[in-house]
Amino acid sequence: MSVIGLWLVAVTATLSLFVWQLIFLLSITKSIVVCLIAESLFFVAWFFYWTVIYPLYLTPFHHLPTPASRSILTGNQNGLFTENSWDVARRVSQTVPNSGLIRYYVAMSNERILVTNTRALSDVLTNHSHDFGKSNLAKFALKRLTGNGLGFLEGNEHKVHRKNLMPAFTRKHVKELTPIFWDKAMEMVKGMEAEVRCGKDTSTQGTGIVEINDWATRATLDIIGIAGFGYDFGTLHNPSNEIGQQYKKMFLEPSTAFNWLELLGNYIDFRFLMTLPVKKNRDLTAGSNFMREIAKKVIRERRHELFQRTTSEAGNMKNTKKDIITTALASDCFTDDQLVDHVMAFLVAGHESTATAFEWAMYELSRRPEMQKRVRDEVRTYLPSPSAGGVKTISFESVPYLKAVCNEVLRLYPFLPFATRVAEKDTWIADQFVPKGTIVAYAAHISNRDSELWSGPALDAFDPERWMEPGKESSGGANSNYAMLTFSAGPKSCIGEAWTRAELPCLVGAMVGSFEIELVEGKQADGTVYPTADFKMGKVLKSRDGVFVRLRRLDDW
């Protein structure tokens, strides 16, 4: 236990004794008062050490460039929980001249080392990637959902598991799943049509207003159910079914209290609070256990099916289901418990990311009718119409502008725009010694918009044309593997990248091919006020209050 953790225990004990004496003895002993004074002085000394003495004189990174001024309470932030971490990091990277590493501070003067160039990024993400891990609090919080999923494995164990999971996530295998993506995207469109018909927006015949993220979340959850589990969760058809409700319990928005715990967790181990029998913890545990039981059931069924097929057809796997569980089981490298953990990790990580990217794609296209029409013309010419049944495959090679739009969304709106890692042992970054326990930060929000790593037009602007130039269709003009960190990089990069790159065009194509889309913000003719699309405070690039659009159904497709 840390020094401040022991202090907290001592203060709790002293205050408990103080209250007991006050209530039952109606007096306070001198020793209690002395203890409280001593503990208060200790806290002041501890606070002064970490906010003044250490940053000014004792940090091993004293020679690294740092912002000119710093608040003791808020560090280099403009306030407590008023500015997103990725905005702080980008502002620091743009205002502090550096050679790849910057020392900066967040609330309570907690030190961070910001990685800004490709050499330093290559050390953190590739060369020494197994020297860095998530914080103890983050590990504990996520493990309640995913168990020992791929993101928590290290060293050779990580390499072996990733290698054996990879066949389920190759581009070739994901391409075989695209008909599922397309069918569910079309089911989402039909659901939106029904909502439009029943909606209150009657300003124009055949139009209606919908909130994007709710529909996208349900669509991507159902897609993961079928393509990942071979199990239709059915939330597009019935959003209030038990699976949908239990799944929501796993993703309660972090409260202000959690933000404080995470901040103070750099000094005090608060993991025990996540085991207390309060409602949030009970709901999260119940939701996680419910989804794990479904995963266990499906795994048992798929294992039985594989056994029957291999014994009855002499190992013929041609007609085996294509879902992730079946593909992973075919490798015969995982126990059921290991596979449950991996499935839960993918369920947690792979569902919200595509839904959020789709939300921002609709935001950008709904403001740009000319882009929207160009995508629509491609989609209606080359992709299956809603009336086309039995779609066998979806090819995106014939829709380059749709691909360019999706690539630009993924560049400009990375789901995790900022990340921190903790050095789990003494290591090195760009010839800089980094002691164990150092918190290292890097940001897709910086790299994805870095003019040193990208050529072409203004990098803060949404411009799919950067992906249409000859020879730049795959790179967008990036000159480094570390220029686009939407899916991270190196041996711990996102294993589901190919999945998102195939799923997102299906959702965008089905939507734009079916509707004319217009962004809705502010006060409308009927008096309804809709929020302005903006980023939510937190760790992911979600909208604060949703993205609302007016849809007009288009026929003749």
Buried (B, 14 or more C-beta within 10 A) or exposed (E): EEEBEEBBEBBEEBBEBBEEBEEEEEEEEEEBEEBBEEBEEBBEEBBEEBBEEEBEEEBEBEEBBBBEEBBBEBBBBEEBBEBBBBBBBBBBBEEBEBBBBBBBBBBBBBBBBBBBBBBBBBBBBBBBBBBBBBBBBBBBBBBBBBBBBBBBBBEEEBEEBBEBBBBBBEEEBBBBBBBBBBBBBBBBBBBBBEBBEEBEBEEEEBBBBBBBBBBBBBBBBBBBBBBBBBBBBBBBEEBEEEBBEBBBBBEBEEEEEBBBBBBBBBBBBBBEBBEEEEEBBEBBBEBBEBBBEBBBEBBEBBBEBBEEBBEEEEEEEEEBBBBBBBBBBBBEBBEEEBBBBBBBBBBBBBBBBBBBBBBBBBBBBBBBEEBBEBBBBBBBEBBBEBEEEEBEEBEBEEBBBBBBBBBBBBBBBBBBBBBBBBBBEEBEBBEBEBEEEBBBBBBBBBBBBBEEBBBBEEBEEBBBBBBBBEEBEEBBBBEBBBBBBBBBBBEBBBBBBBBBBBBBBBBBBBBBBBBBBBBBBEEBEEEEEBBEBEBBBBBBBBBEEBBBBBBBBBEEB
